[in-house]
Amino acid sequence: MNYIGLDYCTVIKNLVENKKWVRNDMGVAKVQFLKLILVKEKLMLLIISNNIPEPLYAKVENIMVINEQITVFYDGEYCITLKEEEYESFKENVSKEEWNVLFHGDVTKDLDELGLLEKEKGFFAELHDNIEQFMETNIDRKASEEICKEYGLK
């Protein structure tokens, strides 16, 4: 997921507007699916993984461009476990078919078959508590600040 020469704010905006999921193979057979959504003008994150039993919903706390890759930091302390009956609260950002996949489908296969996986550009997600370990890496401060300003973060 290398973005050299791209406008990072546009990448994030396109991911939100296109309502696509990002797939990250995390190693040791762990696969994570992430979707950025705007709820009341706040950037939120939907998370599903093959090692968690139900999808999660979390507030985005920070976004950094690290080694030319977008990393979204979310509030792990206040992650909310989504319940299937909560669809009405998410219908602007998630189709009914997509919602059913989150609770009953093979996420790895079905999101792809529905054409809901971003093929080109994506991002990684980390708990906000882990931000300190990233602070000494190669951060593009200007790009990170632009994204955070755009979405009212920090």
N, C-alpha and C positions, 0 to 999 in steps of 0.2 A: 504494500500500500504506500507507494512512494508518490509524493505530490509535487515534485520539483516544478516550479513555475506556475503552480495553480494558486488561485485565490482561496484560501482555506475557509473563509466565511461562506463563499459560494458553495464549496463542497458540503458544508454542514447544512446550508439552506436547501440544497438539492436533495440531500438525504431525507430531510424532514418533509419537504414538499412531495417527493416521489413516494413517500411512505414505504420505503424499502427496509428490509432487515439486512444486517451485516453478519456474516458468518466468520467466526474465528476458530480455527483449530488450535487448541491450547496445549496439545501434546498429551501423552498418556491417555489417549482415547477420549479426551474431554473436548466437547464442541460447545461453543457459546454462540447464541444468537442475540443480537442487540438491535433495538430500534429507537431512534430519537423521535420524540413527539413534542409538540407545543400544546400545553394545557394552560389556559388563561394567561398566555404570553410568557409562561415559564417553561424552560426546557427540561423535559423529563426523559427517563430512559426505561424502556421495557427490556427485560432480560429473561431469557430462557436458556437452559443448559441441560445436557444429558445427565448432569450430576445433581440437579435440584428437582424436587418433585413437582413444583408449580411455578408458573411465571411470576416474576417480581417486577415491581414498579418503584422507581427511585428518582429523587431530585438530582439533577446535574448540579454539581457544586463548582466545577472548574473544568476548563478545557485547555490543554497545552499541546503545542506542536513540538514533539520531541524526536530528534533524529529524522525530521521530515515526515513524521507520522502523527496523525491526530490521536490524542489520548484523552478520553472523557473520564473525569473523576466524579463518582457519584457518592451520595450519602448512604453508606452501608448501615449506619446506625438506625436509620428510619426507613429501610426498605419495607415495602408493603407487599404481602403475598396477594396476588390477584385471585379473585374468586370468579367462577364461571358466570354467576348471576349478576356480575357487575358490568356486563357488556354495554349497557346504555350509557355509562359514564365514559366509555372509550370509543363509541361508534364513529366519532368524527375522525379518528386516527387509525382504526382497525376495522376491516370488513368482518362481517359475520362469519364468513367462510374461514378467514384467517384466525379469528377468535376460537373457532371450533378446533382448528389444528393445534392451538396452544394447549388445549385441555384434553384432546382425544386423538390427535394425529401423530404421525411420525414427523416431527418438526423438520428434521434433516431432509427428508424427501419431499414432504408436502409443501413447505414454503417455496422450495425451488420449482415444483410443478405448477404452483399458482403464479409463478413469475415475480415473487416478492423478495428475492435475494438480490442485493446489489452485487453486480459482477465486476465493476470497475474500481470503485473507491470505497473505502470504509474507514473504520476507526477501531481503536481498542478501548476497553473500559477497565478502570481500576477503582478500588475503594478509595475514597477521599483520604482515609487514614494513611494510605500508602504514599501520599504525595511527596513526603520528605525524601524518600529514596530516589525520586526522580529529579529532585531539585539541582543536583550537580551534573546532570547529563546534558546533552547538547540540545537545549531548549531554544526555539525560535521565539524570543520574547515578544517581538513586534507582532508576529502572526497570532500568538497566544492572546495577547492583549486585545487585538482587533476582534477576535472571536468572542472573548468574554464581554467586551463592550457591546457588541451586537446583540448578545443574549442576556444582558444584565446580570452577569455572573461576577462574583467577587466583590 
